[in-house]
């Protein structure tokens, strides 16, 4: 699947180690672990105030695997249920926010 979250503009650079202001595209080939992480990573583009595009390639199986890993890690580490729920909602929001297209 191809997920595009549309055009974005960033007003404030993030401290991610990339010092190029003219990055136009950020490409992911798998689902990031959280919506917040995705926002941070895509914040590398458009630091010069011009439009930039983020493209995410994933399969729905990636989301299923991520949910399983969130549950397993929470169980092993004793993560409170409300924190697990918040993490699940973040992942689900990322998946819901995607415009899905089949890529052959």
Secondary structure, DSSP 8 states (H G I E B T S, - for coil): -EEEEEEE--SS---SS---TT--EEEESS--S-HHHHHHHHTTS-TTSS-EEEEEE--HHHHHHHHHHHHHHHHHHT--HHHHHHHHHHHHHHHHT-EEE---
